[in-house]
């Protein structure tokens, strides 16, 4: 399971011990596509659930839950993609 806050933070700049960096833990990035598959009714093979702010698991059989989880995943992927593009543009 992954908490919704991790998806909401993924790809954003965060401060750790006075240093600013992108929040992109490898453990989460590696399973991001599997999490997306959990909430895609056509691909529910390997389930990794999202847990909401209220502690309840987003139900892959609930269309509204799928929409929310998918939206958060897509937003996170867009932030990661944007950050990767910035790195490429700034590299020598």
C-alpha positions in Angstrom: 0.0 0.0 0.0 1.0 3.6 -0.6 -0.5 6.6 1.2 -2.1 9.2 -1.0 0.2 11.9 0.4 3.2 10.1 -1.2 1.5 10.4 -4.6 0.7 14.0 -4.0 4.3 14.8 -3.0 6.0 12.7 -5.8 8.0 14.8 -8.1 7.7 18.0 -6.0 10.6 19.9 -4.5 11.0 19.2 -0.8 13.5 20.4 1.9 15.4 17.8 3.8 18.0 19.0 6.4 18.2 22.4 4.7 18.7 21.0 1.2 16.0 21.2 -1.5 15.6 18.2 -3.8 12.9 16.4 -5.7 10.8 13.9 -3.8 11.2 10.8 -6.0 12.0 7.7 -3.8 13.1 4.8 -6.0 10.9 2.4 -4.1 7.8 4.4 -5.1 8.9 5.2 -8.7 9.5 1.5 -9.4 6.0 0.5 -8.5 4.1 3.6 -9.8 2.9 1.8 -13.0 1.7 -1.2 -10.9 -0.2 1.2 -8.7 -1.8 2.7 -11.8 -2.7 -0.8 -13.0 -4.5 -1.4 -9.7 -7.0 1.3 -10.6 -7.3 0.6 -14.3 -10.2 -1.8 -14.6 -8.7 -3.4 -17.7 -5.3 -4.3 -16.1 -6.0 -5.3 -12.4 -3.3 -7.9 -12.2 -0.9 -7.0 -9.4 -2.7 -4.9 -6.9 -0.9 -2.2 -4.9 -3.5 -0.1 -3.1 -3.7 3.6 -2.3 -4.7 4.6 1.2 -6.6 7.9 1.6 -6.1 10.6 4.2 -8.8 9.0 6.3 -6.9 5.7 6.4 -9.3 3.9 4.1 -8.1 1.9 1.1 -9.2 3.2 -2.3 -11.3 0.4 -3.7 -10.4 -0.5 -7.3 -14.0 -1.7 -7.9 -15.3 1.8 -7.1 -15.3 4.1 -10.1 -14.9 7.3 -8.1 -11.9 5.8 -6.2 -10.3 4.8 -9.5 -10.7 8.3 -10.9 -9.1 9.9 -7.8 -6.2 7.4 -7.6 -5.6 7.6 -11.4 -5.6 11.4 -11.3 -3.1 11.5 -8.5 -0.8 9.0 -10.3 -1.0 11.0 -13.6 -0.2 14.2 -11.8 2.8 12.6 -10.1 4.0 11.2 -13.4 3.7 14.6 -15.0 5.8 16.2 -12.2 8.5 13.5 -12.6 8.6 13.9 -16.3 8.8 17.7 -16.1 11.6 17.4 -13.5 13.5 15.0 -15.8 13.2 17.4 -18.7 14.5 20.2 -16.6 17.6 18.0 -15.7 18.2 17.3 -19.4 17.9 21.0 -20.3 20.3 22.0 -17.5 23.0 19.3 -18.2 26.2 20.3 -20.0 
